Amino acid sequence: MNPEEAALAYPWADAIPSPGTVMTLRPGVHWLRMPLPFALDHINLWLLDDEIEGVRGWTVVDCGVATEATRAAWEQLFDGVFDGRPLLRVIATHYHPDHLGNADWLCRGGARARWQAPLWMSATEYAYGRFLSAGGGDVDGAASVAHIGGQGLQDEGALRMVRARSGKYYPSLVPAVPTGFRRINDGDEIAIGARGGKRIFRILVGSGHSPEHVSLFSGGSLGAETPLLIAGDMVLPRISTNVSVWDIEPEGDPLPRYLHSLDRLLTLPQNTLVLPSHGKPFVGLHTRIAQQHAHHDARLQEVEAACSEPRSAADIVPVLFKRTLDMHQMTFAIGESIAHLHALWHQGRLSRTRDADGVFRFRQA
């Protein structure tokens, strides 16, 4: 555990649920963990007791990627933990594959089509996911290659990998998205729980990590329970949330938006139990937000200092990331490097030029 982690409280210590099982954290609030085929090897999902129009069942927040291992774990849950009760709704915090991958499959009741449940999402996240799952976007990889090549990453092996997976990568993890959805907006309130024990969850929308990311806050309306936040990827206890500039919005400035979204969460109580998508449930929301501000302030200072001479985003990757990165991680690292450079550039602290070789370079203004 690093010093920043040690400043947070972990009510369940090192206990984690194995795939296909649950840990009950509060009455009606259950923690699932599913595998991911990446260096970040897991995602946390949240299963909530629910009742809609007199039918007892479940609401799930986020879905995992569409792999055999994840679906097998879900089927194990359907056959055991679900106890014959249906899934009543699926809430996806945002469109990224680990959050939306199984949405259509879950809404249709898994391999045996046990039920029909609606998908609840913000409109922008649904649109992104539906578009990309259908094979939209950069089908041949030309835009992605031009984007990262223009940021100084010109290794032919890396560019070949980007070309090979463009138009295929997202649909391989999110093979379908339901053709309809229920829109949720910032400030909406959703009652979730069995009759006589419903929690009111307020929707908090943030951006920076994704366009219209949804988190769910419950103020502890059941007796003396502490408030809880189903945070998605907005607040993570061990790693910093990825904030990147992608080819679809090449002039984007997501980092200030992300930090502003974090500051909105400071209105929630410090003793809020945070249920993150990666890592372990923790208490210490305000502390973690302060840590994230300090982290990005330090990285921005390092990036600005490095730009005493013209630097591309590829030049900045080793400034921000001191470890060896695989190519999957490198694409995110380039995106984060651009995000930090763009934050300084949009503030006027850096200037940007484009060289004859087509690479953007940034220098102290």
VEXMI-174707 format. One record per residue (C-alpha): residue number from 1; residue in three letters; x, y, z. Coordinates in Angstrom, 1 decimal, padded with zeros to 4 digits, always signed. Each point is the difference from the previous one (the first is absolute). Layout:
REM VEXMI-174707
REC  NUM  ALA  X  Y  Z
...
***
This chain:
REM VEXMI-174707
REC  1  MET  +000.0  +000.0  +000.0
REC  2  ASN  +001.4  +003.4  -001.0
REC  3  PRO  -000.1  +003.0  +002.3
REC  4  GLU  -003.0  +001.5  -001.7
REC  5  GLU  -002.0  -003.3  +000.3
REC  6  ALA  +001.0  -000.1  +003.7
REC  7  ALA  -001.7  +003.4  +000.6
REC  8  LEU  -003.3  -001.7  -000.9
REC  9  ALA  -002.1  -002.4  +002.1
REC  10  TYR  -001.0  -003.4  -001.5
REC  11  PRO  -002.9  -001.4  +002.1
REC  12  TRP  +000.4  -003.5  -001.5
REC  13  ALA  +003.8  +000.0  +000.1
REC  14  ASP  +001.4  -002.3  -002.7
REC  15  ALA  -003.2  -002.1  -000.4
REC  16  ILE  -001.3  -000.2  -003.6
REC  17  PRO  -002.7  -002.1  -001.6
REC  18  SER  +001.1  -002.7  -002.5
REC  19  PRO  -001.7  -000.1  -003.4
REC  20  GLY  -003.5  -001.5  +000.2
REC  21  THR  -000.4  +001.0  +003.7
REC  22  VAL  -001.1  +003.1  +001.9
REC  23  MET  +001.0  +001.9  +003.1
REC  24  THR  -002.8  +001.8  +001.8
REC  25  LEU  +001.2  +003.5  +001.1
REC  26  ARG  -003.3  +001.4  +001.1
REC  27  PRO  -003.5  -001.4  +000.2
REC  28  GLY  -001.0  -000.4  -003.7
REC  29  VAL  +003.4  +001.2  -001.3
REC  30  HIS  +002.3  -002.8  -001.3
REC  31  TRP  +003.5  +000.1  -001.5
REC  32  LEU  +000.9  -002.1  -003.1
REC  33  ARG  +003.5  -000.1  -001.6
REC  34  MET  +000.5  -001.2  -003.6
REC  35  PRO  +003.3  -000.7  -001.9
REC  36  LEU  +001.4  +002.3  -002.7
REC  37  PRO  +002.5  -001.1  -002.7
REC  38  PHE  +002.3  +003.0  +000.6
REC  39  ALA  +002.8  +001.1  +002.4
REC  40  LEU  -002.9  +001.4  +002.1
REC  41  ASP  -001.4  -003.5  +000.6
REC  42  HIS  -003.4  +000.6  +001.6
REC  43  ILE  -003.1  +002.1  +000.2
REC  44  ASN  -002.4  +000.4  +002.9
REC  45  LEU  -003.7  -000.2  -000.7
REC  46  TRP  -002.8  +000.7  +002.4
REC  47  LEU  -003.1  -002.1  +000.5
REC  48  LEU  -002.9  +001.7  +001.8
REC  49  ASP  -003.2  -001.6  +001.4
REC  50  ASP  -002.9  +001.6  -001.8
REC  51  GLU  -003.8  -000.1  -000.6
REC  52  ILE  -001.8  +001.6  -002.9
REC  53  GLU  -003.8  +000.0  -000.4
REC  54  GLY  -000.3  -002.8  +002.6
REC  55  VAL  +002.6  -002.2  -001.6
REC  56  ARG  +003.0  -000.9  +002.3
REC  57  GLY  +003.3  -000.2  -001.8
REC  58  TRP  +003.3  +001.7  -000.5
REC  59  THR  +001.7  +003.1  -001.5
REC  60  VAL  +003.6  -000.3  -001.1
REC  61  VAL  +002.4  +002.9  -000.5
REC  62  ASP  +002.5  -000.7  -002.8
REC  63  CYS  +000.5  -003.2  -002.0
REC  64  GLY  +003.5  -001.2  -000.6
REC  65  VAL  +001.5  -000.8  -003.4
REC  66  ALA  -001.6  -002.6  -002.3
REC  67  THR  +002.4  -002.9  +000.6
REC  68  GLU  -000.8  -003.6  +000.7
REC  69  ALA  +001.5  +000.3  +003.5
REC  70  THR  -002.2  +002.9  +000.9
REC  71  ARG  -003.2  -001.5  -001.4
REC  72  ALA  +000.7  -003.3  +001.8
REC  73  ALA  +000.3  +002.0  +003.3
REC  74  TRP  -003.2  +001.7  -000.7
REC  75  GLU  -001.8  -003.3  -000.8
REC  76  GLN  +001.3  -001.3  +003.4
REC  77  LEU  -001.6  +003.0  +001.6
REC  78  PHE  -003.3  -000.5  -001.8
REC  79  ASP  -000.1  -003.6  +001.1
REC  80  GLY  +000.9  +000.7  +003.6
REC  81  VAL  +000.0  +003.5  +001.5
REC  82  PHE  -003.0  +001.2  -002.1
REC  83  ASP  -002.2  -002.7  +001.6
REC  84  GLY  -002.5  +000.0  -002.9
REC  85  ARG  -000.5  +003.7  +000.0
REC  86  PRO  +000.4  +002.0  -003.2
REC  87  LEU  +002.3  +002.8  -000.9
REC  88  LEU  -002.3  +003.1  -000.1
REC  89  ARG  +002.4  +002.6  -001.5
REC  90  VAL  +003.6  +000.4  -001.0
REC  91  ILE  +001.7  +003.4  +000.7
REC  92  ALA  +003.2  +000.7  -001.9
REC  93  THR  +002.1  +002.8  +001.4
REC  94  HIS  +001.7  +000.7  -003.4
REC  95  TYR  +000.8  -001.6  -003.4
REC  96  HIS  +003.4  -001.5  +000.6
REC  97  PRO  +000.1  -003.7  -000.8
REC  98  ASP  +000.5  -001.2  +003.6
REC  99  HIS  -003.1  +001.8  +001.0
REC  100  LEU  -002.3  -000.5  -003.0
REC  101  GLY  +001.3  -003.3  -001.5
REC  102  ASN  -002.7  -002.4  +001.2
REC  103  ALA  -002.9  +002.5  +000.1
REC  104  ASP  -002.0  -001.4  -002.9
REC  105  TRP  +000.7  -003.6  +001.2
REC  106  LEU  -001.1  +000.8  +003.6
REC  107  CYS  -003.1  +001.9  -001.2
REC  108  ARG  -001.0  -003.1  -001.9
REC  109  GLY  +000.4  -002.3  +002.9
REC  110  GLY  +003.4  -001.6  -000.8
REC  111  ALA  +000.4  -003.2  -002.0
REC  112  ARG  -003.5  -001.3  +000.9
REC  113  ALA  -001.9  +003.2  -000.6
REC  114  ARG  -001.4  +000.0  +003.5
REC  115  TRP  -001.5  +003.5  -000.1
REC  116  GLN  -000.2  +003.3  -001.9
REC  117  ALA  +001.5  +003.0  +002.0
REC  118  PRO  +000.5  +003.6  -001.1
REC  119  LEU  +003.4  +001.7  -000.3
REC  120  TRP  +000.3  +003.3  +001.9
REC  121  MET  +002.8  +002.4  -001.1
REC  122  SER  +000.7  +003.6  -000.7
REC  123  ALA  -000.8  +000.9  -003.6
REC  124  THR  +003.6  +000.9  -001.2
REC  125  GLU  +001.4  -003.2  +001.5
REC  126  TYR  -002.7  -002.1  -001.6
REC  127  ALA  +000.6  +001.6  -003.4
REC  128  TYR  +003.8  -000.5  +000.2
REC  129  GLY  -000.5  -003.7  +000.9
REC  130  ARG  -002.6  -000.7  -002.6
REC  131  PHE  +002.0  +001.7  -002.7
REC  132  LEU  +003.3  -001.8  +000.8
REC  133  SER  -001.6  -003.4  +000.6
REC  134  ALA  -001.5  +000.2  -003.5
REC  135  GLY  +003.5  +000.4  -001.5
REC  136  GLY  -000.3  +003.8  -000.4
REC  137  GLY  +003.0  +002.3  +000.4
REC  138  ASP  +003.4  -000.5  -001.4
REC  139  VAL  -000.5  -003.3  -001.9
REC  140  ASP  +003.3  -000.2  -001.8
REC  141  GLY  +002.1  +001.7  +002.8
REC  142  ALA  +001.1  +002.9  -002.2
REC  143  ALA  -001.3  +002.7  +002.5
REC  144  SER  +001.5  -001.8  +003.0
REC  145  VAL  +003.4  -000.5  -001.7
REC  146  ALA  +000.0  +003.7  -001.1
REC  147  HIS  -000.9  +001.1  +003.5
REC  148  ILE  +002.7  -001.9  +001.9
REC  149  GLY  +002.5  +000.5  -002.8
REC  150  GLY  -000.6  +003.7  +000.2
REC  151  GLN  +000.8  -000.2  +003.7
REC  152  GLY  +003.4  -001.5  -000.7
REC  153  LEU  -000.7  -003.7  +000.4
REC  154  GLN  +001.3  -001.3  -003.3
REC  155  ASP  +001.2  -003.5  +000.9
REC  156  GLU  -001.2  -002.1  -002.9
REC  157  GLY  -000.9  -003.0  +002.2
REC  158  ALA  -002.2  +002.2  +002.1
REC  159  LEU  -001.7  +001.6  -003.0
REC  160  ARG  -000.5  -003.5  -001.5
REC  161  MET  -001.8  -001.1  +003.2
REC  162  VAL  -002.2  +003.1  -000.1
REC  163  ARG  -001.0  -000.7  -003.6
REC  164  ALA  -000.7  -003.6  +000.7
REC  165  ARG  -002.4  +000.6  +002.9
REC  166  SER  -001.8  +003.1  -001.3
REC  167  GLY  -003.7  -000.7  -000.6
REC  168  LYS  +000.4  -003.4  +001.6
REC  169  TYR  +001.2  +000.5  +003.5
REC  170  TYR  -003.1  +001.6  +001.5
REC  171  PRO  -002.5  -002.4  -001.6
REC  172  SER  +002.1  -003.0  +001.2
REC  173  LEU  -000.6  +001.1  +003.6
REC  174  VAL  -003.5  +001.6  -000.5
REC  175  PRO  -001.6  -002.1  -002.8
REC  176  ALA  -003.4  +001.6  +000.4
REC  177  VAL  -001.8  +002.8  +001.8
REC  178  PRO  -003.8  +000.0  +000.5
REC  179  THR  -001.9  +001.8  -002.7
REC  180  GLY  -001.8  +002.1  +002.6
REC  181  PHE  +000.8  +001.4  +003.4
REC  182  ARG  -001.3  +002.1  +002.9
REC  183  ARG  +001.8  +003.3  +000.2
REC  184  ILE  +001.3  +001.2  +003.4
REC  185  ASN  +001.1  +003.6  +000.6
REC  186  ASP  +002.0  +001.9  +002.6
REC  187  GLY  -002.1  +000.6  +003.1
REC  188  ASP  -002.5  -002.8  -000.8
REC  189  GLU  -001.0  -002.1  +003.0
REC  190  ILE  -000.5  -003.8  -000.2
REC  191  ALA  -001.7  -002.0  +002.7
REC  192  ILE  +001.7  -003.4  +000.2
REC  193  GLY  -000.8  -002.7  +002.5
REC  194  ALA  -002.7  -002.4  +001.3
REC  195  ARG  -003.3  +001.4  +001.3
REC  196  GLY  +000.5  +001.8  +003.3
REC  197  GLY  +003.7  +000.2  -000.4
REC  198  LYS  +000.7  +002.1  -003.1
REC  199  ARG  +003.0  +002.2  -000.3
REC  200  ILE  -000.2  +003.2  -002.0
REC  201  PHE  +003.0  +000.3  -002.3
REC  202  ARG  +000.8  +003.4  -001.5
REC  203  ILE  +001.7  +000.1  -003.4
REC  204  LEU  +003.2  +001.9  -000.2
REC  205  VAL  +001.4  +000.6  -003.5
REC  206  GLY  +003.7  +000.7  -000.5
REC  207  SER  +002.3  +000.2  -003.0
REC  208  GLY  +003.6  -000.2  -000.9
REC  209  HIS  +000.4  -003.8  +000.2
REC  210  SER  -003.0  -000.4  -002.3
REC  211  PRO  -002.5  +002.6  -001.4
REC  212  GLU  -003.0  -000.5  +002.4
REC  213  HIS  +001.1  -002.4  +002.7
REC  214  VAL  -002.7  -000.9  +002.6
REC  215  SER  +000.7  -000.6  +003.7
REC  216  LEU  -002.8  -000.8  +002.5
REC  217  PHE  -000.1  +001.5  +003.5
REC  218  SER  -002.2  -001.2  +002.8
REC  219  GLY  -000.1  +002.2  +003.1
REC  220  GLY  -000.4  -002.7  +002.5
REC  221  SER  -003.8  +000.1  +000.3
REC  222  LEU  -000.2  -003.4  +001.6
REC  223  GLY  +000.3  +000.5  +003.8
REC  224  ALA  +003.5  +000.9  +001.1
REC  225  GLU  +001.8  -001.3  -003.1
REC  226  THR  +002.8  +002.1  -001.4
REC  227  PRO  -000.6  +001.5  -003.4
REC  228  LEU  +001.4  -001.8  -003.0
REC  229  LEU  +001.2  +000.9  -003.5
REC  230  ILE  +000.1  -002.5  -002.9
REC  231  ALA  +002.9  +001.9  -001.6
REC  232  GLY  +000.7  -001.8  -003.3
REC  233  ASP  +003.4  +001.2  -001.2
REC  234  MET  -000.3  +003.5  +001.3
REC  235  VAL  +001.8  -000.7  +003.3
REC  236  LEU  +002.3  -003.0  +000.4
REC  237  PRO  +002.0  -000.8  +003.2
REC  238  ARG  +003.3  -001.3  -001.4
REC  239  ILE  +000.5  +001.3  -003.5
REC  240  SER  -000.8  +003.3  -001.6
REC  241  THR  -003.0  +000.1  -002.4
REC  242  ASN  +001.1  +000.0  -003.7
REC  243  VAL  -000.6  +003.4  -001.6
REC  244  SER  +000.9  +000.0  -003.7
REC  245  VAL  -000.3  +001.9  -003.2
REC  246  TRP  -001.1  -002.4  -002.8
REC  247  ASP  -000.1  +000.4  -003.8
REC  248  ILE  -003.8  +000.6  +000.0
REC  249  GLU  +000.6  +003.3  +001.8
REC  250  PRO  +003.6  +000.8  -000.7
REC  251  GLU  +000.0  +003.6  +001.4
REC  252  GLY  -001.8  -001.1  +003.2
REC  253  ASP  +000.9  +001.3  +003.5
REC  254  PRO  -001.5  -002.7  +002.3
REC  255  LEU  +002.3  +000.4  +003.1
REC  256  PRO  -001.6  +003.3  +001.3
REC  257  ARG  -003.4  -001.6  -000.5
REC  258  TYR  +001.0  -003.0  +002.0
REC  259  LEU  +001.4  +002.0  +002.9
REC  260  HIS  -003.2  +002.2  +000.0
REC  261  SER  -002.1  -003.2  +000.1
REC  262  LEU  +002.0  -001.2  +003.0
REC  263  ASP  -000.5  +003.3  +001.8
REC  264  ARG  -003.8  -000.5  -000.3
REC  265  LEU  +000.4  -003.1  +002.0
REC  266  LEU  +001.4  +002.0  +002.9
REC  267  THR  -003.6  +000.9  +000.8
REC  268  LEU  -000.5  -003.6  +001.2
REC  269  PRO  +000.9  -000.9  +003.5
REC  270  GLN  +003.6  -001.0  +000.8
REC  271  ASN  -001.3  -003.2  +001.7
REC  272  THR  -001.6  -001.2  -003.3
REC  273  LEU  +000.7  -003.6  -000.8
REC  274  VAL  +001.4  +000.0  -003.5
REC  275  LEU  -000.6  -003.0  -002.2
REC  276  PRO  +002.5  +000.4  -002.9
REC  277  SER  +000.2  -002.0  -003.2
REC  278  HIS  +003.6  -001.1  +000.7
REC  279  GLY  +001.7  -000.6  +003.3
REC  280  LYS  -001.8  -000.4  +003.3
REC  281  PRO  -002.9  +001.9  +001.7
REC  282  PHE  +001.3  +002.8  +002.1
REC  283  VAL  -000.8  +002.9  +002.3
REC  284  GLY  +001.9  +003.3  -000.5
REC  285  LEU  -001.6  +001.6  -003.0
REC  286  HIS  +001.3  +003.6  +000.7
REC  287  THR  +003.4  -001.4  +000.7
REC  288  ARG  +000.1  -001.9  -003.3
REC  289  ILE  -001.2  +003.1  -002.0
REC  290  ALA  +002.8  +002.1  +001.6
REC  291  GLN  +002.5  -002.7  -000.9
REC  292  GLN  -001.2  +000.0  -003.6
REC  293  HIS  +000.3  +003.8  -000.2
REC  294  ALA  +003.6  -000.2  +001.4
REC  295  HIS  +000.9  -002.8  -002.4
REC  296  HIS  -001.1  +002.0  -003.1
REC  297  ASP  +001.5  +003.3  +001.3
REC  298  ALA  +003.3  -001.8  +000.4
REC  299  ARG  -000.3  -001.6  -003.5
REC  300  LEU  -000.9  +003.3  -001.6
REC  301  GLN  +003.1  +001.6  +001.6
REC  302  GLU  +002.2  -002.8  -001.2
REC  303  VAL  -001.4  +000.2  -003.6
REC  304  GLU  +000.4  +003.8  -000.1
REC  305  ALA  +003.6  -000.3  +001.2
REC  306  ALA  +000.7  -002.7  -002.6
REC  307  CYS  -001.2  +002.4  -002.7
REC  308  SER  +002.9  +002.4  +000.5
REC  309  GLU  +000.9  -001.5  -003.4
REC  310  PRO  -002.6  -001.1  -002.6
REC  311  ARG  -001.6  -003.3  +001.0
REC  312  SER  -002.6  -002.3  -001.6
REC  313  ALA  -002.4  -002.0  +002.0
REC  314  ALA  +002.1  -003.1  -000.6
REC  315  ASP  +002.9  +001.8  +001.6
REC  316  ILE  -002.2  +000.7  +003.1
REC  317  VAL  -001.0  -003.6  +000.5
REC  318  PRO  +003.2  -000.9  +002.0
REC  319  VAL  -000.5  +003.2  +002.0
REC  320  LEU  -003.4  -001.2  +001.2
REC  321  PHE  +000.5  -003.7  +000.0
REC  322  LYS  +003.2  -001.4  +001.6
REC  323  ARG  -000.8  -003.7  -000.7
REC  324  THR  +000.2  -002.1  -003.1
REC  325  LEU  -003.3  +000.1  -002.0
REC  326  ASP  -001.5  -002.6  -002.3
REC  327  MET  -001.7  +001.3  -003.2
REC  328  HIS  -003.5  -000.1  +001.5
REC  329  GLN  +001.3  +002.2  +002.9
REC  330  MET  +002.0  +002.2  -002.4
REC  331  THR  -003.1  +001.1  -001.9
REC  332  PHE  -001.5  +001.2  +003.3
REC  333  ALA  +003.3  +001.6  +001.1
REC  334  ILE  +000.2  +002.0  -003.3
REC  335  GLY  -003.6  +001.1  +000.6
REC  336  GLU  +000.9  +001.2  +003.6
REC  337  SER  +003.1  +001.7  -001.2
REC  338  ILE  -002.0  +002.0  -002.5
REC  339  ALA  -002.6  +000.9  +002.6
REC  340  HIS  +002.7  +001.5  +002.3
REC  341  LEU  +001.6  +001.8  -002.9
REC  342  HIS  -003.4  +001.3  -001.2
REC  343  ALA  -000.9  +001.3  +003.5
REC  344  LEU  +003.2  +002.1  +000.0
REC  345  TRP  -000.5  +001.0  -003.6
REC  346  HIS  -003.6  +001.1  +000.5
REC  347  GLN  +001.1  +002.0  +003.0
REC  348  GLY  +002.7  +001.8  -002.0
REC  349  ARG  +002.9  -001.5  +002.0
REC  350  LEU  +001.2  -001.9  -003.1
REC  351  SER  +000.0  +000.8  -003.7
REC  352  ARG  -000.5  -002.6  -002.7
REC  353  THR  +001.6  -000.3  -003.4
REC  354  ARG  -000.2  -002.7  -002.7
REC  355  ASP  +003.3  -001.1  -001.5
REC  356  ALA  +000.7  -000.8  -003.6
REC  357  ASP  -000.3  -003.7  +000.9
REC  358  GLY  -003.5  +000.6  +001.2
REC  359  VAL  +000.7  -000.4  +003.7
REC  360  PHE  -001.5  +002.5  +002.6
REC  361  ARG  +002.6  +001.4  +002.4
REC  362  PHE  -000.6  +002.0  +003.1
REC  363  ARG  +002.2  +002.6  +001.6
REC  364  GLN  -000.2  +002.3  +002.9
REC  365  ALA  -001.8  +003.2  -001.1
***
